[in-house]
Amino acid sequence: MYDITVIGGAILDILARPVSGQEPTGHSCSAEGISMAVGGDAANEATILARLGKKVNLITKFGNDIAGRLLQSHFQENGVSIADSIVEDGLDTGINIVLVDKDAERSFITNKNGSLRRLALLDVSLEALKKSPVVSFASFFVSPLFDVPAMTSLFRAVKENGGILCADTTRPKNGETLEELRPALGLIDYFFPNYAEAQAITGKNAPEEIAQAFLDCGVSCVVIKLGREGCFLKTAQEAFLIPAYPHARCIDTTGAGDNFAAGFLYALSEGMAPVECARFGNAAASVAVESVGACTGLRSLDQVLERYRRMPPAVRQSTERCPADRP
């Protein structure tokens, strides 16, 4: 019924820029711009995929409140199915306050009791997982109810249905280790951590070593997002450094990684090779950072295709392990 199913958080972002990140004390402060936008890892991925022309099923959780109704209206307007999502009475729909500094970097104020932290395995119908050939779990560690055993159970169900499993992550919240994550990681086909997240999980520093640590846990393809440097992709057979689009005018990095993931997923569902999926993801992210908000910049497939055609070529890297890494 769908091209891609996305599982994860959907919230509203209140963005202020430029703001230093320090709270005002006893007085108000002004910003050049304050705006509201859709946010949350899964919401961003699903919205962008729909704008790229894909049929998307979003599995998330809303409160039965004003913020929840605004989000549901957004998904309906963008052609994203929320038929398998949950609306829960008495739950506050997640709202993030996003402080964007003069260098376009972000800090967040979040509601620890909102819907973003309340998605659980029981909220995901096993029947819903059968509705598309590609399933994206938008982020590890966002909801504490989705611990490693819950993720492993979900991922196993996707693989038993013959699905392609993709996943992103945030930083570990409770000191989770690579070894603890191994049961879940071993089921993932494509994994998209950014450098800081991947470093925190593996304890390693070089992108090559980080990627190899995930491959050793059973991930089939690791793509480490490197911000303005592009991304690093590695499988058991090949490795590439994929440069970023060089002409982007960065205003706000909010959601850049989610736009990358959506671009990668779009290309994957089109049958493109992994390295081309990563180049397409970089092109999508370059559009996103030129506007304030995660989903405001990318409006159509043509925007990304125009940049994808002008992307620098990927640079092949050695797949040899250094002697210290050899078993």
C-alpha positions in Angstrom: 0.0 0.0 0.0 2.9 2.4 0.7 6.5 2.8 -0.6 8.0 3.5 2.9 6.8 3.3 6.5 8.4 5.7 9.0 8.3 5.1 12.8 9.1 7.7 15.4 8.4 11.2 16.8 6.2 14.0 15.5 6.2 17.3 17.3 6.0 21.1 16.8 9.2 23.2 16.8 9.1 26.8 18.0 12.3 28.3 16.5 14.0 31.5 17.6 17.0 33.0 15.9 19.6 34.1 16.5 19.7 33.2 20.2 22.8 32.4 22.3 21.1 29.5 24.1 21.3 31.3 27.5 17.9 31.9 29.1 16.9 35.5 29.8 17.0 36.4 33.5 14.2 38.6 34.7 13.6 40.4 31.4 12.6 39.7 27.8 15.0 39.4 24.9 14.3 39.9 21.2 15.1 37.7 18.2 15.2 38.4 14.5 12.7 35.7 13.8 10.4 33.4 15.7 8.4 30.8 13.8 6.6 27.5 14.3 7.3 24.4 12.2 6.7 20.7 12.2 9.5 18.7 13.8 10.5 15.3 15.1 12.6 12.8 13.3 9.9 10.7 11.8 7.7 13.7 11.0 10.5 15.3 9.1 11.4 12.1 7.2 7.8 11.4 6.3 7.0 14.9 5.2 10.0 15.2 2.9 9.5 11.7 1.4 5.9 12.7 0.5 7.1 15.9 -1.1 9.6 13.8 -3.1 6.6 11.8 -4.4 6.6 8.7 -2.2 3.5 7.1 -0.6 4.4 7.2 3.1 2.8 5.6 6.2 3.8 7.4 9.4 3.5 5.6 12.7 3.7 8.1 15.6 1.8 9.3 18.6 -0.2 12.5 19.2 -2.0 14.0 22.2 -5.6 14.9 21.7 -4.9 18.6 21.8 -4.3 21.7 19.7 -0.7 20.8 18.8 -1.8 17.2 17.9 -4.5 18.5 15.6 -2.1 20.9 13.9 0.3 18.1 13.2 -2.5 15.8 11.9 -3.7 18.6 9.5 -0.1 19.0 8.3 0.2 15.3 7.4 -3.1 15.3 5.6 -2.1 18.4 3.6 1.2 16.7 2.6 -0.3 13.4 1.7 1.2 11.4 4.6 -0.9 8.6 5.9 -1.4 8.6 9.7 -4.0 5.8 9.7 -1.7 3.6 11.9 -0.8 6.4 14.3 -2.1 6.7 17.9 -4.1 9.6 19.4 -4.1 9.5 23.2 -6.3 11.5 25.5 -4.6 13.3 28.3 -1.2 13.2 26.6 0.6 16.5 25.7 1.7 16.5 22.1 5.5 17.2 22.0 6.6 20.8 21.5 10.3 21.7 21.3 11.7 25.2 21.7 14.6 25.5 19.3 17.3 28.2 19.9 19.3 28.8 16.7 22.6 30.7 17.2 24.4 33.0 14.8 26.3 30.0 13.3 23.0 28.1 12.6 23.7 25.5 15.3 20.8 24.6 17.6 20.0 23.9 21.2 16.6 22.5 22.5 14.2 22.8 25.3 12.0 19.7 25.3 9.0 18.3 27.3 10.2 15.1 28.9 6.5 14.1 29.5 5.3 14.8 26.0 4.3 12.5 23.2 7.9 12.4 21.8 8.9 10.3 24.8 5.8 8.1 24.9 5.9 6.0 21.7 6.2 2.3 22.6 6.3 -1.1 20.9 2.6 -1.7 21.7 1.8 1.4 19.6 3.1 -0.2 16.4 0.8 -2.7 14.8 2.5 -5.7 13.3 0.1 -5.6 10.4 1.2 -2.0 9.7 4.8 -3.3 9.2 3.6 -5.4 6.2 2.3 -2.4 4.3 5.6 -1.2 2.7 8.8 -2.8 1.5 11.0 -0.3 3.3 10.7 0.6 7.0 12.6 3.4 8.7 12.9 3.6 12.5 13.6 7.3 12.7 15.8 7.4 15.9 17.2 5.3 18.6 17.0 6.7 22.2 14.2 9.2 21.5 11.5 7.4 23.5 12.7 5.6 26.7 9.8 3.1 26.2 11.6 1.9 23.0 14.5 0.3 24.8 16.9 -2.2 23.1 14.7 -5.3 23.6 11.7 -3.4 22.1 13.7 -2.2 19.2 15.0 -5.7 18.6 11.5 -7.1 18.6 10.3 -4.5 16.2 13.3 -4.9 13.9 13.0 -8.7 13.9 9.3 -8.3 12.8 10.3 -6.1 9.9 12.9 -8.6 8.7 10.6 -11.6 9.1 8.2 -9.7 6.8 11.0 -9.4 4.2 11.3 -5.7 4.7 14.4 -3.5 4.2 15.2 -1.9 7.6 16.7 1.6 7.9 17.4 3.4 11.2 18.8 6.7 12.5 19.8 7.6 16.0 20.3 10.4 18.6 23.0 10.3 21.3 22.6 7.6 23.9 20.6 8.8 26.9 21.6 6.3 29.5 25.1 5.3 28.6 24.0 2.5 26.2 27.0 0.6 24.8 27.8 -0.8 21.4 27.6 -4.3 22.9 24.2 -3.7 24.4 22.9 -2.4 21.1 24.3 -5.4 19.1 21.0 -7.4 19.0 19.2 -4.4 17.4 22.1 -3.3 15.2 22.5 -6.7 13.7 19.1 -6.5 12.0 19.7 -3.1 10.3 20.3 -2.8 6.6 21.1 0.9 6.4 22.1 3.0 9.5 22.5 6.8 9.4 24.1 8.2 12.6 25.8 11.6 12.5 29.5 11.7 13.6 28.9 12.8 17.2 26.2 10.2 17.8 28.3 7.4 16.2 31.3 8.5 18.2 29.3 8.4 21.5 28.0 4.9 20.8 31.3 3.3 19.6 33.9 5.3 21.6 36.0 5.5 18.4 37.1 8.7 16.5 37.9 8.0 12.9 34.9 7.6 10.6 36.4 4.4 9.1 36.8 2.9 12.6 33.4 3.9 13.7 31.7 2.5 10.6 33.7 -0.8 11.0 32.5 -1.1 14.6 28.9 -1.0 13.4 29.6 -3.4 10.6 31.1 -5.8 13.1 27.8 -5.7 14.9 26.0 -6.9 11.8 24.8 -3.6 10.1 24.9 -4.1 6.4 25.6 -0.5 5.3 26.7 2.4 7.6 26.4 6.0 6.5 28.0 8.5 9.0 26.7 12.1 8.4 29.6 14.6 8.6 27.8 17.9 8.3 29.5 20.3 6.0 32.0 17.6 5.1 29.2 15.3 3.6 29.1 11.7 4.7 31.1 8.5 4.9 29.6 5.3 3.6 31.0 1.8 4.3 29.9 -1.8 3.6 31.9 -5.0 3.8 32.8 -4.5 0.1 33.4 -0.8 -0.3 33.8 2.6 1.3 33.3 6.1 0.0 33.6 9.7 1.2 30.7 11.6 -0.3 31.3 15.4 -0.3 28.5 17.8 0.6 26.9 20.0 -2.0 29.4 22.9 -2.1 27.2 25.9 -2.8 24.6 25.7 0.0 23.9 28.9 2.1 23.4 27.5 5.6 20.9 29.3 7.7 19.6 26.6 10.0 20.7 23.0 10.4 17.5 21.9 12.1 16.4 18.6 10.5 19.3 18.4 8.1 20.0 14.8 9.1 16.3 13.9 8.7 16.3 15.5 5.2 19.4 13.5 4.4 17.7 10.3 5.6 14.6 11.1 3.5 16.7 11.7 0.4 18.6 8.4 1.0 15.3 6.5 1.5 13.8 8.0 -1.6 16.8 7.0 -3.8 16.9 3.5 -2.1 13.2 3.0 -3.0 14.1 4.0 -6.6 16.7 1.2 -6.8 19.7 3.4 -6.7 23.1 2.1 -5.5 24.0 3.0 -1.9 26.6 5.5 -2.8 24.1 7.3 -5.1 21.5 7.2 -2.3 24.1 9.0 -0.1 24.8 11.6 -2.8 21.0 12.2 -3.2 20.7 12.5 0.6 23.4 15.1 0.7 21.6 17.0 -2.1 18.3 16.9 0.0 20.1 18.1 3.1 21.7 21.0 1.2 18.2 22.3 0.4 17.0 22.0 3.9 19.7 24.1 5.6 18.9 27.1 3.5 15.6 27.7 5.4 14.5 28.0 9.0 12.8 24.8 10.2 13.2 21.1 9.3 10.5 20.9 6.6 10.2 24.4 5.2 12.9 24.4 2.6 12.4 21.2 0.6 9.1 21.4 -1.4 9.6 19.2 -4.4 11.7 16.5 -6.1 12.9 19.0 -8.8 14.8 21.0 -6.1 16.8 17.9 -5.1 17.3 16.6 -8.6 18.8 19.9 -9.8 21.4 19.7 -7.0 22.0 16.0 -7.3 23.1 16.4 -10.9 25.7 19.0 -9.7 26.9 17.0 -6.7 30.7 16.3 -6.5 31.6 12.7 -7.2 32.1 10.2 -4.4 35.7 9.4 -3.5 36.5 5.7 -3.0 38.3 4.8 0.2 40.3 1.8 1.2 38.4 -0.9 3.0 41.5 -2.4 4.6 41.5 -2.6 8.4 44.5 -1.2 10.2 46.5 -3.9 11.9 45.3 -2.9 15.4 41.7 -3.6 14.2 42.4 -7.1 12.9 40.8 -9.8 15.0 
